[in-house]
Amino acid sequence: MSKNVLVPLAEGFEEIEAVTIVDILRRAGATVTTAGLHKRNVTGSHGISIIADSVIQEEIDKEWDLVALPGGIPGAQNLAENEDVVTLIQKTSAHKKFTAAVCAAPIVLEKAGVIKGKKVTSHPSVEKEIVTAFHQETRTLVDDKIITGQACGSAMEFAFELVAVLCGEEKVKEMDKSILSVNVKS
């Protein structure tokens, strides 16, 4: 059974993180939907435009196995300021499904109130904005249903953590036979 994943894209998203998350999860067999906040054509923080599959308003009432947030500045701030995204994170967490955020995007999890008492990592530039969780200096971190990653340099590791929680470690090992990622735990 395919897992359903939503990747919201805000103006100013980090391109490496977004594309890596989507690509690795689709290779693993997940059904991944990208959704722009207000429109389908969304431009990342380095000027790369992506045409999302949908817009967030069309996806807000669906149930997701995982909602994964790419970071980037101002992308993460734009996600945090969007009430639909915050509500979606709260709803996903309340249904005991996975929420994930990389780079600056853990600030969205903080705003949604879903990381209180959890261990998380993030880009050092937003560490002070994460006040209810225990910040760790590590590249990726899984604490119960919360998955966090540090930056675009850890995007591949982060994406493989998402595969591991959704599809299992065997799927990670199977995928790595063709991808040959130096960061995958074998």
BALOBA-1460 file (C-alpha; in Angstrom, 3 decimals):
// residues 186
<rec num="1" residu="m" x="0.000" y="0.000" z="0.000"/>
<rec num="2" residu="s" x="1.412" y="3.347" z="-1.054"/>
<rec num="3" residu="k" x="1.971" y="6.011" z="1.558"/>
<rec num="4" residu="n" x="0.546" y="9.481" z="0.898"/>
<rec num="5" residu="v" x="2.924" y="12.375" z="1.421"/>
<rec num="6" residu="l" x="2.349" y="16.110" z="1.122"/>
<rec num="7" residu="v" x="5.201" y="18.541" z="0.493"/>
<rec num="8" residu="p" x="4.012" y="22.162" z="0.802"/>
<rec num="9" residu="l" x="6.074" y="24.644" z="-1.220"/>
<rec num="10" residu="a" x="6.230" y="28.281" z="-0.193"/>
<rec num="11" residu="e" x="7.896" y="31.090" z="-2.119"/>
<rec num="12" residu="g" x="11.578" y="31.004" z="-1.157"/>
<rec num="13" residu="f" x="11.757" y="27.240" z="-0.433"/>
<rec num="14" residu="e" x="15.152" y="25.519" z="-0.467"/>
<rec num="15" residu="e" x="15.282" y="23.753" z="-3.831"/>
<rec num="16" residu="i" x="17.741" y="20.984" z="-2.896"/>
<rec num="17" residu="e" x="15.617" y="19.970" z="0.085"/>
<rec num="18" residu="a" x="12.290" y="20.010" z="-1.754"/>
<rec num="19" residu="v" x="13.419" y="18.103" z="-4.825"/>
<rec num="20" residu="t" x="15.411" y="15.561" z="-2.803"/>
<rec num="21" residu="i" x="12.445" y="14.820" z="-0.526"/>
<rec num="22" residu="v" x="10.061" y="14.386" z="-3.463"/>
<rec num="23" residu="d" x="12.462" y="12.364" z="-5.604"/>
<rec num="24" residu="i" x="13.602" y="9.908" z="-2.924"/>
<rec num="25" residu="l" x="10.073" y="9.310" z="-1.614"/>
<rec num="26" residu="r" x="8.707" y="8.721" z="-5.116"/>
<rec num="27" residu="r" x="11.541" y="6.272" z="-5.824"/>
<rec num="28" residu="a" x="10.487" y="4.462" z="-2.636"/>
<rec num="29" residu="g" x="6.952" y="4.123" z="-4.006"/>
<rec num="30" residu="a" x="5.217" y="6.828" z="-1.971"/>
<rec num="31" residu="t" x="2.526" y="8.952" z="-3.583"/>
<rec num="32" residu="v" x="3.936" y="12.448" z="-3.160"/>
<rec num="33" residu="t" x="1.897" y="15.591" z="-3.801"/>
<rec num="34" residu="t" x="3.535" y="18.997" z="-3.918"/>
<rec num="35" residu="a" x="1.310" y="21.971" z="-3.097"/>
<rec num="36" residu="g" x="2.013" y="25.663" z="-3.494"/>
<rec num="37" residu="l" x="0.591" y="27.946" z="-0.838"/>
<rec num="38" residu="h" x="-1.321" y="30.254" z="-3.180"/>
<rec num="39" residu="k" x="-0.474" y="29.113" z="-6.698"/>
<rec num="40" residu="r" x="1.100" y="26.149" z="-8.449"/>
<rec num="41" residu="n" x="4.120" y="27.988" z="-9.851"/>
<rec num="42" residu="v" x="6.451" y="28.489" z="-6.884"/>
<rec num="43" residu="t" x="9.964" y="29.974" z="-6.951"/>
<rec num="44" residu="g" x="12.673" y="28.786" z="-4.588"/>
<rec num="45" residu="s" x="15.244" y="30.812" z="-2.690"/>
<rec num="46" residu="h" x="17.772" y="30.446" z="-5.519"/>
<rec num="47" residu="g" x="15.454" y="31.386" z="-8.370"/>
<rec num="48" residu="i" x="14.444" y="27.878" z="-9.472"/>
<rec num="49" residu="s" x="10.723" y="27.626" z="-10.208"/>
<rec num="50" residu="i" x="8.714" y="24.450" z="-9.715"/>
<rec num="51" residu="i" x="5.184" y="23.799" z="-10.853"/>
<rec num="52" residu="a" x="3.481" y="22.136" z="-7.888"/>
<rec num="53" residu="d" x="0.893" y="19.398" z="-8.334"/>
<rec num="54" residu="s" x="-1.723" y="21.375" z="-6.435"/>
<rec num="55" residu="v" x="-2.329" y="24.242" z="-4.020"/>
<rec num="56" residu="i" x="-2.613" y="23.839" z="-0.255"/>
<rec num="57" residu="q" x="-6.344" y="24.735" z="-0.150"/>
<rec num="58" residu="e" x="-7.104" y="21.634" z="-2.256"/>
<rec num="59" residu="e" x="-5.115" y="19.373" z="0.085"/>
<rec num="60" residu="i" x="-5.992" y="20.703" z="3.546"/>
<rec num="61" residu="d" x="-8.885" y="18.311" z="4.233"/>
<rec num="62" residu="k" x="-7.069" y="15.142" z="3.134"/>
<rec num="63" residu="e" x="-5.329" y="12.786" z="5.536"/>
<rec num="64" residu="w" x="-1.613" y="12.322" z="4.979"/>
<rec num="65" residu="d" x="0.807" y="9.662" z="6.250"/>
<rec num="66" residu="l" x="3.521" y="12.323" z="6.241"/>
<rec num="67" residu="v" x="3.710" y="16.071" z="5.747"/>
<rec num="68" residu="a" x="7.302" y="17.060" z="4.912"/>
<rec num="69" residu="l" x="8.399" y="20.689" z="4.989"/>
<rec num="70" residu="p" x="11.450" y="21.888" z="3.065"/>
<rec num="71" residu="g" x="13.232" y="24.847" z="4.596"/>
<rec num="72" residu="g" x="14.831" y="27.835" z="2.972"/>
<rec num="73" residu="i" x="14.577" y="31.514" z="3.706"/>
<rec num="74" residu="p" x="12.054" y="33.031" z="3.336"/>
<rec num="75" residu="g" x="10.302" y="29.726" z="2.490"/>
<rec num="76" residu="a" x="10.167" y="28.411" z="6.061"/>
<rec num="77" residu="q" x="8.907" y="31.770" z="7.335"/>
<rec num="78" residu="n" x="6.225" y="31.778" z="4.648"/>
<rec num="79" residu="l" x="5.139" y="28.267" z="5.692"/>
<rec num="80" residu="a" x="5.006" y="29.339" z="9.359"/>
<rec num="81" residu="e" x="2.849" y="32.362" z="8.498"/>
<rec num="82" residu="n" x="0.336" y="30.253" z="6.541"/>
<rec num="83" residu="e" x="-2.541" y="29.181" z="8.800"/>
<rec num="84" residu="d" x="-3.503" y="26.323" z="6.457"/>
<rec num="85" residu="v" x="-0.027" y="24.804" z="6.809"/>
<rec num="86" residu="v" x="-0.006" y="25.227" z="10.597"/>
<rec num="87" residu="t" x="-3.483" y="23.654" z="10.842"/>
<rec num="88" residu="l" x="-2.430" y="20.794" z="8.570"/>
<rec num="89" residu="i" x="0.617" y="20.065" z="10.755"/>
<rec num="90" residu="q" x="-1.543" y="20.101" z="13.897"/>
<rec num="91" residu="k" x="-4.123" y="17.806" z="12.312"/>
<rec num="92" residu="t" x="-1.481" y="15.383" z="10.992"/>
<rec num="93" residu="s" x="0.168" y="15.214" z="14.401"/>
<rec num="94" residu="a" x="-3.173" y="14.736" z="16.179"/>
<rec num="95" residu="h" x="-3.875" y="11.754" z="13.896"/>
<rec num="96" residu="k" x="-0.529" y="10.229" z="14.993"/>
<rec num="97" residu="k" x="0.951" y="10.586" z="11.510"/>
<rec num="98" residu="f" x="4.450" y="11.813" z="10.662"/>
<rec num="99" residu="t" x="5.491" y="15.449" z="10.383"/>
<rec num="100" residu="a" x="8.930" y="16.344" z="9.094"/>
<rec num="101" residu="a" x="10.897" y="19.539" z="8.634"/>
<rec num="102" residu="v" x="14.417" y="20.301" z="7.461"/>
<rec num="103" residu="c" x="16.698" y="23.336" z="7.744"/>
<rec num="104" residu="a" x="14.668" y="26.360" z="8.932"/>
<rec num="105" residu="a" x="11.288" y="24.580" z="8.636"/>
<rec num="106" residu="p" x="11.240" y="23.225" z="12.215"/>
<rec num="107" residu="i" x="10.032" y="26.740" z="13.120"/>
<rec num="108" residu="v" x="6.723" y="25.679" z="11.535"/>
<rec num="109" residu="l" x="6.545" y="22.663" z="13.859"/>
<rec num="110" residu="e" x="7.278" y="24.994" z="16.773"/>
<rec num="111" residu="k" x="4.502" y="27.380" z="15.741"/>
<rec num="112" residu="a" x="2.099" y="24.444" z="15.325"/>
<rec num="113" residu="g" x="2.917" y="23.312" z="18.878"/>
<rec num="114" residu="v" x="3.801" y="19.727" z="17.893"/>
<rec num="115" residu="i" x="7.406" y="19.515" z="19.129"/>
<rec num="116" residu="k" x="6.999" y="20.356" z="22.802"/>
<rec num="117" residu="g" x="9.377" y="18.140" z="24.771"/>
<rec num="118" residu="k" x="10.743" y="16.454" z="21.613"/>
<rec num="119" residu="k" x="14.318" y="16.283" z="20.382"/>
<rec num="120" residu="v" x="14.801" y="18.146" z="17.113"/>
<rec num="121" residu="t" x="17.541" y="19.503" z="14.905"/>
<rec num="122" residu="s" x="17.495" y="22.462" z="12.528"/>
<rec num="123" residu="h" x="19.719" y="24.925" z="10.766"/>
<rec num="124" residu="p" x="21.706" y="26.834" z="13.418"/>
<rec num="125" residu="s" x="20.206" y="30.125" z="12.205"/>
<rec num="126" residu="v" x="16.768" y="29.229" z="13.654"/>
<rec num="127" residu="e" x="17.848" y="27.317" z="16.755"/>
<rec num="128" residu="k" x="16.860" y="30.175" z="19.081"/>
<rec num="129" residu="e" x="13.313" y="30.166" z="17.654"/>
<rec num="130" residu="i" x="12.802" y="26.582" z="18.798"/>
<rec num="131" residu="v" x="11.933" y="27.044" z="22.460"/>
<rec num="132" residu="t" x="9.659" y="24.127" z="23.403"/>
<rec num="133" residu="a" x="11.860" y="21.294" z="22.107"/>
<rec num="134" residu="f" x="15.336" y="20.046" z="22.950"/>
<rec num="135" residu="h" x="17.590" y="21.171" z="20.125"/>
<rec num="136" residu="q" x="20.328" y="18.719" z="19.144"/>
<rec num="137" residu="e" x="23.404" y="19.292" z="16.988"/>
<rec num="138" residu="t" x="22.961" y="16.421" z="14.556"/>
<rec num="139" residu="r" x="22.299" y="16.092" z="10.829"/>
<rec num="140" residu="t" x="18.983" y="14.231" z="11.132"/>
<rec num="141" residu="l" x="16.814" y="13.205" z="14.048"/>
<rec num="142" residu="v" x="13.736" y="11.050" z="14.542"/>
<rec num="143" residu="d" x="11.764" y="11.468" z="17.773"/>
<rec num="144" residu="d" x="8.536" y="9.492" z="17.697"/>
<rec num="145" residu="k" x="6.489" y="10.917" z="14.778"/>
<rec num="146" residu="i" x="8.703" y="13.996" z="14.289"/>
<rec num="147" residu="i" x="11.580" y="13.880" z="11.794"/>
<rec num="148" residu="t" x="13.949" y="16.830" z="11.470"/>
<rec num="149" residu="g" x="17.027" y="17.604" z="9.419"/>
<rec num="150" residu="q" x="19.730" y="20.214" z="9.682"/>
<rec num="151" residu="a" x="20.209" y="21.752" z="6.230"/>
<rec num="152" residu="c" x="20.382" y="21.187" z="2.488"/>
<rec num="153" residu="g" x="23.693" y="19.378" z="3.056"/>
<rec num="154" residu="s" x="21.789" y="16.677" z="4.935"/>
<rec num="155" residu="a" x="18.841" y="16.544" z="2.497"/>
<rec num="156" residu="m" x="19.641" y="13.043" z="1.217"/>
<rec num="157" residu="e" x="20.020" y="11.644" z="4.750"/>
<rec num="158" residu="f" x="16.798" y="13.378" z="5.762"/>
<rec num="159" residu="a" x="14.905" y="11.950" z="2.771"/>
<rec num="160" residu="f" x="16.159" y="8.452" z="3.584"/>
<rec num="161" residu="e" x="14.961" y="8.885" z="7.188"/>
<rec num="162" residu="l" x="11.516" y="9.608" z="5.737"/>
<rec num="163" residu="v" x="11.697" y="6.420" z="3.667"/>
<rec num="164" residu="a" x="12.786" y="4.459" z="6.739"/>
<rec num="165" residu="v" x="9.837" y="5.585" z="8.883"/>
<rec num="166" residu="l" x="7.287" y="5.121" z="6.095"/>
<rec num="167" residu="c" x="8.588" y="2.035" z="4.303"/>
<rec num="168" residu="g" x="11.196" y="0.446" z="6.575"/>
<rec num="169" residu="e" x="14.974" y="0.041" z="6.623"/>
<rec num="170" residu="e" x="14.872" y="-2.746" z="4.024"/>
<rec num="171" residu="k" x="13.446" y="-0.283" z="1.477"/>
<rec num="172" residu="v" x="16.281" y="2.126" z="2.277"/>
<rec num="173" residu="k" x="18.880" y="-0.589" z="1.639"/>
<rec num="174" residu="e" x="17.115" y="-1.680" z="-1.555"/>
<rec num="175" residu="m" x="17.052" y="1.876" z="-2.885"/>
<rec num="176" residu="d" x="20.655" y="2.553" z="-1.996"/>
<rec num="177" residu="k" x="21.795" y="-0.250" z="-4.301"/>
<rec num="178" residu="s" x="21.032" y="2.046" z="-7.235"/>
<rec num="179" residu="i" x="21.532" y="5.454" z="-5.617"/>
<rec num="180" residu="l" x="24.814" y="4.661" z="-3.814"/>
<rec num="181" residu="s" x="24.427" y="7.333" z="-1.185"/>
<rec num="182" residu="v" x="27.423" y="7.564" z="1.112"/>
<rec num="183" residu="n" x="25.115" y="8.748" z="3.888"/>
<rec num="184" residu="v" x="22.847" y="5.718" z="4.158"/>
<rec num="185" residu="k" x="23.360" y="3.451" z="7.137"/>
<rec num="186" residu="s" x="24.027" y="-0.035" z="5.751"/>
